[in-house]
Amino acid sequence: MQRPRPARRALFVMTCLIPVIAVAAWQVLPPGRDKLATVTVTRGDIESSVTALGTLQPRRYVDVGAQASGQIQKIHVEAGAEVKEGQLLVEIDPSTQKAKLDASRYAIENLQAQLQEQRAQHELARQKYQRQQKLAAGNATREEDVQTAKAELSATQARVDMFQAQIRQAQASLRSDEAELGYTRIYAPMSGTVVAVDAREGQTLNAQQQTPLILRIAKLSPMTVWAEVSEADIGRVKPGMHAYFTTLSGGARRWTSTVRQILPVPPKPLNETSQGNGSPASSSKSGSGRVVLYTVLLDVDNPDHALMAEMTTQVFFVAGRAQNVLTAPVAALKGGTGTELQQARVVAKNGDIEQRQVRTGLSDRLRIQVVEGLTEGEHLLIGPTANSGG
């Protein structure tokens, strides 16, 4: 049986109205929080720190050089070797020093022989003068002869004194030559590790102008981090501040330390001379607008020798820490920095947005501590709203 025409028309009208009703309902109902870009207020640990790059160097080291000239005959150690204080490290050909020592000894023997001869002359002059004195007492000689004998006695005494002085001078020279001969055998001035060998067997050394460097000995514990901190952050770094660092080879391992010293003057660029005007700090700045870096020193024990010289470090100077506190992303807040009041847009479940004043604390540049104004689990709007035109 055929359906009545009015019922068919009513069904058609309802079918057409369904999309219209859905669009109207979508415009009237709130969009809901899931339509907005939000982040959640959560609990966690936060750390405010200054970061810097650094280089590891041994805290204690000594450069071993040669005080004697000559050819290196033997180097008894290699780089990486452990040495004890007083251990023989290097031998230099002693031929020249031995020859000088022999010459000094022969010179002393010659002077001593001349001294003996002069003492005999002095004794003879003394006897002549005594005889002239006895003759003068009996008016048996001239006064002129007495004075001549006295002068000869004084002259011989002066020559005796002269040879004694020359012998003392030669003996001092002998001690110098003996010391120079000793310098041909170089011993370790301290216990440690040979970290560099800059000379080779057969090499000729000339110690007349400057001391030639042969090798370096260092104690590999403790080590010192030479960290370079920018002038924008150096005011936040203080002696005694807690710090930690990582290395490329250490993986996730952290080494902890404290700031030992902050060098007051940044290092000068290599292309600048010391003839500039003004203070060292001002003269270190160039017109190119380069970043000024200050050196901060930190010491760390290295019992397992995992840290090596010249390693690059990522250093974190801890200005403050807070544990299990409310935190929010920095991007979700607007306004002041640090502990100043900031503004947050809190999004309700139905999509309503409330402007909220928030007091903040520490920040690690990504997240910031919420002191008051928000509760855990609240959602904060980031970016513009749908009707802001952004």
Salt bridges, closest charged atoms under 4 A:
GLU47 OE1 - ARG321 NE 2.80
ASP63 OD1 - ARG216 NE 2.59
GLU91 OE2 - HIS76 NE2 2.75
GLU91 OE1 - ARG185 NH1 3.13
ASP102 OD1 - ARG105 NH1 3.92
GLU123 OE2 - ARG126 NH2 2.22
GLU144 OE1 - ARG142 NH1 3.87
ASP145 OD1 - ARG142 NH2 3.18
GLU180 OE1 - LYS100 NZ 3.33
GLU201 OE2 - LYS74 NZ 3.83
GLU231 OE1 - LYS285 NZ 3.85
ASP299 OD2 - ARG59 NH1 2.58
ASP299 OD2 - ARG260 NE 2.59
ASP304 OD2 - ARG253 NH1 3.00
GLU354 OE2 - ARG356 NE 3.10
GLU372 OE2 - ARG359 NE 3.66
GLU376 OE1 - ARG43 NE 3.36
GLU378 OE2 - ARG356 NH2 3.15
